[in-house]
Amino acid sequence: MNEVEVNSITRQEVVLTVTKMKQKKAVGPDEIPVEAWKVLVLEGVGIEVLWKIIRQAIEEGKNIPDDWRLSINY
């Protein structure tokens, strides 16, 4: 596998990713349903906070879940 440098994520990328998330699926390890993420992000309530957390995790490289460190590209 090749390592790729990750540039900071944009606010729009966060919104687009949340928009594409499928609803009515089992929750992940955070136990937060997709519907909650969509309300927070798409209604503008939590996008700034979520975007800041993701950017900080990527830029500082701290507390990044192992799943975020692995990318499978086809």
TORNURO-111413 format. One record per residue: x, y, z of N, C-alpha, C in turn; chain. Coordinates in Angstrom, 1 decimal, padded with zeros to 4 digits. Example, Ala and Ser with C-alpha at 12.3 -4.5 7.8 and 13.67 -1.06 7.14 Angstrom:
<<013.2 -005.7 007.8> <012.3 -004.5 007.8> <013.2 -003.3 007.8> 'A'>
<<012.8 -002.2 007.1> <013.7 -001.1 007.1> <012.9 000.0 007.9> 'A'>
//
This chain:
<<000.8 -001.2 000.0> <000.0 000.0 000.0> <000.9 001.2 000.0> 'A'>
<<000.4 002.3 -000.7> <001.2 003.5 -000.7> <000.6 004.5 000.3> 'A'>
<<001.5 005.2 000.9> <001.1 006.3 001.8> <000.9 007.6 001.1> 'A'>
<<-000.2 008.3 001.3> <-000.5 009.5 000.6> <-000.7 010.6 001.7> 'A'>
<<-000.1 011.7 001.4> <-000.2 012.9 002.3> <-001.7 013.4 002.1> 'A'>
<<-002.3 013.6 003.3> <-003.7 014.1 003.3> <-003.7 015.6 003.5> 'A'>
<<-004.2 016.3 002.6> <-004.4 017.8 002.8> <-005.6 018.0 003.6> 'A'>
<<-005.7 019.2 004.2> <-006.8 019.6 005.0> <-008.1 019.4 004.2> 'A'>
<<-009.1 019.0 004.9> <-010.4 018.7 004.3> <-011.2 020.0 004.2> 'A'>
<<-012.0 020.2 003.2> <-012.8 021.5 003.1> <-014.2 021.3 003.8> 'A'>
<<-014.8 022.4 004.1> <-016.1 022.4 004.7> <-017.1 021.7 003.8> 'A'>
<<-017.0 022.0 002.5> <-017.9 021.4 001.5> <-017.7 019.9 001.4> 'A'>
<<-016.5 019.4 001.5> <-016.3 017.9 001.5> <-017.0 017.3 002.6> 'A'>
<<-017.0 017.9 003.8> <-017.7 017.3 005.0> <-019.2 017.3 004.7> 'A'>
<<-019.8 018.4 004.1> <-021.2 018.5 003.8> <-021.5 017.4 002.8> 'A'>
<<-020.7 017.3 001.7> <-021.0 016.3 000.7> <-021.0 014.9 001.2> 'A'>
<<-020.0 014.6 002.0> <-019.9 013.2 002.6> <-021.1 012.9 003.5> 'A'>
<<-021.5 013.8 004.3> <-022.7 013.6 005.1> <-023.9 013.4 004.3> 'A'>
<<-024.0 014.2 003.2> <-025.2 014.1 002.3> <-025.3 012.8 001.7> 'A'>
<<-024.2 012.1 001.4> <-024.2 010.8 000.8> <-024.4 009.6 001.7> 'A'>
<<-024.4 009.9 003.0> <-024.5 008.8 004.0> <-025.9 008.2 003.9> 'A'>
<<-026.0 006.9 003.9> <-027.3 006.2 003.8> <-028.0 006.2 005.2> 'A'>
<<-029.3 006.5 005.2> <-030.0 006.5 006.4> <-030.6 005.2 006.7> 'A'>
<<-031.1 005.0 007.9> <-031.8 003.8 008.4> <-030.8 002.6 008.4> 'A'>
<<-029.6 002.9 008.7> <-028.6 001.8 008.8> <-028.1 001.7 010.3> 'A'>
<<-027.5 000.6 010.6> <-027.0 000.4 012.0> <-026.0 001.5 012.3> 'A'>
<<-026.0 001.9 013.6> <-025.0 002.9 014.0> <-023.6 002.3 014.1> 'A'>
<<-022.7 003.2 014.0> <-021.3 002.7 014.1> <-020.8 002.8 015.5> 'A'>
<<-019.5 002.7 015.8> <-018.9 002.6 017.1> <-019.3 003.9 017.9> 'A'>
<<-019.5 005.0 017.3> <-019.9 006.2 018.0> <-021.3 006.2 018.5> 'A'>
<<-022.1 005.3 018.0> <-023.5 005.1 018.3> <-024.4 006.3 018.0> 'A'>
<<-023.9 007.1 017.0> <-024.7 008.3 016.6> <-025.3 007.9 015.2> 'A'>
<<-026.6 007.9 015.1> <-027.3 007.6 013.9> <-027.0 008.6 012.8> 'A'>
<<-027.0 008.1 011.5> <-026.8 009.0 010.4> <-027.8 010.2 010.4> 'A'>
<<-029.0 009.9 010.8> <-030.0 011.0 010.8> <-029.6 012.1 011.7> 'A'>
<<-028.9 011.8 012.8> <-028.4 012.9 013.7> <-027.3 013.7 013.0> 'A'>
<<-026.4 013.0 012.3> <-025.3 013.7 011.6> <-025.9 014.6 010.6> 'A'>
<<-026.9 014.1 009.8> <-027.5 015.0 008.8> <-028.2 016.2 009.3> 'A'>
<<-028.9 016.1 010.4> <-029.5 017.2 011.1> <-028.5 018.2 011.5> 'A'>
<<-027.4 017.8 012.1> <-026.4 018.7 012.6> <-025.7 019.4 011.5> 'A'>
<<-025.4 018.7 010.4> <-024.6 019.3 009.3> <-025.5 020.0 008.3> 'A'>
<<-026.5 019.4 007.8> <-027.3 020.0 006.8> <-028.2 021.1 007.2> 'A'>
<<-028.5 021.2 008.5> <-029.3 022.3 009.0> <-028.3 023.4 009.5> 'A'>
<<-027.0 023.2 009.4> <-026.1 024.2 009.7> <-025.8 024.3 011.2> 'A'>
<<-026.3 023.4 012.0> <-026.2 023.5 013.5> <-024.8 023.1 013.9> 'A'>
<<-024.2 022.0 013.3> <-023.0 021.5 013.8> <-021.9 021.4 012.8> 'A'>
<<-022.0 021.9 011.6> <-021.0 021.8 010.6> <-019.7 022.4 011.0> 'A'>
<<-019.7 023.5 011.6> <-018.4 024.2 011.9> <-017.7 023.4 013.0> 'A'>
<<-018.4 022.8 013.9> <-017.8 022.0 015.0> <-017.2 020.7 014.4> 'A'>
<<-018.0 020.0 013.6> <-017.6 018.8 013.0> <-016.4 019.0 012.1> 'A'>
<<-016.4 020.0 011.3> <-015.4 020.4 010.4> <-014.1 020.7 011.1> 'A'>
<<-014.2 021.4 012.2> <-013.0 021.8 013.0> <-012.4 020.5 013.6> 'A'>
<<-013.2 019.6 014.2> <-012.7 018.4 014.8> <-012.0 017.5 013.7> 'A'>
<<-012.6 017.4 012.6> <-011.9 016.6 011.5> <-010.6 017.2 011.1> 'A'>
<<-010.6 018.5 010.8> <-009.4 019.2 010.4> <-008.3 019.1 011.4> 'A'>
<<-008.7 019.3 012.7> <-007.7 019.2 013.7> <-007.1 017.8 013.9> 'A'>
<<-007.9 016.8 013.8> <-007.5 015.4 013.8> <-006.5 015.1 012.7> 'A'>
<<-006.8 015.5 011.5> <-006.0 015.3 010.3> <-004.7 016.1 010.4> 'A'>
<<-004.8 017.3 010.8> <-003.6 018.2 010.8> <-002.6 017.9 011.9> 'A'>
<<-003.1 017.5 013.1> <-002.3 017.2 014.2> <-001.9 015.7 014.3> 'A'>
<<-002.7 014.9 013.6> <-002.4 013.5 013.6> <-002.7 012.8 014.9> 'A'>
<<-003.4 013.5 015.8> <-003.6 012.9 017.1> <-005.1 012.4 017.2> 'A'>
<<-005.2 011.3 017.9> <-006.6 010.8 018.2> <-007.3 010.4 016.9> 'A'>
<<-006.6 010.0 015.9> <-007.3 009.6 014.6> <-007.6 008.2 014.7> 'A'>
<<-008.9 007.8 014.5> <-009.2 006.4 014.6> <-008.5 005.6 013.5> 'A'>
<<-008.1 004.4 013.8> <-007.4 003.5 012.9> <-008.1 003.4 011.5> 'A'>
<<-009.4 003.4 011.5> <-010.1 003.4 010.3> <-009.8 004.6 009.4> 'A'>
<<-009.5 005.7 010.0> <-009.2 006.9 009.2> <-007.9 006.8 008.6> 'A'>
<<-007.0 006.0 009.1> <-005.6 005.9 008.6> <-005.5 005.0 007.4> 'A'>
<<-006.5 004.2 007.1> <-006.4 003.3 006.1> <-007.4 003.7 004.9> 'A'>
<<-006.8 003.7 003.7> <-007.6 004.0 002.6> <-007.4 002.9 001.5> 'A'>
<<-008.5 002.4 001.1> <-008.4 001.3 000.0> <-008.9 002.0 -001.3> 'A'>
<<-008.0 002.1 -002.2> <-008.3 002.7 -003.5> <-008.3 001.6 -004.6> 'A'>
<<-009.4 001.6 -005.4> <-009.5 000.6 -006.5> <-009.1 001.2 -007.8> 'A'>
//
